[in-house]
């Protein structure tokens, strides 16, 4: 089989494609032949050794994929050869064959394409967990999404609209804002040109935002937090800007604000049934046409450096996929 390998920590140019022996599914494992693997921003961190998950070298990056069950080991119930499945793991999906436990798989309905399924789990899974399980977003509430044109940002825009929220998309260019608007955002804000705090207050007619979805961090975190209204919820998704902000906790005290951490990977491990419920809900919404699961582009495995570079430059508008 072929696999994209990280043999030394660094950037995309430090990776290589290798021929490896085909894995054999052991007891309690399912062998999946991967068709499309999805890349995420954290893949650029994990190959550099700057992510909380630090696999032993060598390893294959990639936390999600779509494929077909190729073989089933003993004691691996629930799947048959030929089943189309989503694979979700911390790493290892950028390979033509992967042996995984059934708990890392979800069956894909006929009405969902491989491209939609491949990139659905992490971005949309993180976001549904954030909005439904953590923030308990209600219809009619206002949701402001930072980084609204990236993978998780577009997921938050789409899911916010599906859940009945009034969505404000915040991004750094007119092109990115237009993309977010095309995916359901009712209001937009260019935080490269505007005053984030003041304009979020203006767009909510002084009431403040109910929920902030922040995968960016850095200098945008504090003004976003200050834009929240009474009992607002601030979702800590990640730190794409690179800097972990220092938040004055008196802001949480004065407005009864909740600062909510969203660690999807731990949620999956600790609450597997809730995760599977979320997966099935997402797939149902895609099949119904309520979610697009926007794809930025598909790239051959040999173009891995180009694909990862899109994420490094924060230029992705939707999911970046590798075709195995």
Secondary structure, DSSP 8 states (H G I E B T S, - for coil): -EEEEE-SSSSGGGEEEEE-------TTEEEEEEEEEEE-HHHHHHTTT-SS----SSB---SEEEEEEEEE-TT-TT--TT-EEEEE-SS--SBSEEEEEGGGEEE--TTS-HHHHHTTHHHHHHHHIIIIIIS---TT-EEEEESTTSHHHHHHHHHHHHTT-EEEEEESSHHHHHHHHHTT-SEEEETTTS-HHHHHHHHTTTS-EEEEEES--TTHHHHHHHTEEEEEEEEE---TTS------THHHHHHT-EEEE--HHHHHHH-HHHHHHHHHHHHHHHHTTS----EEEEEEGGGHHHHHHHHHTT--SSEEEEE-
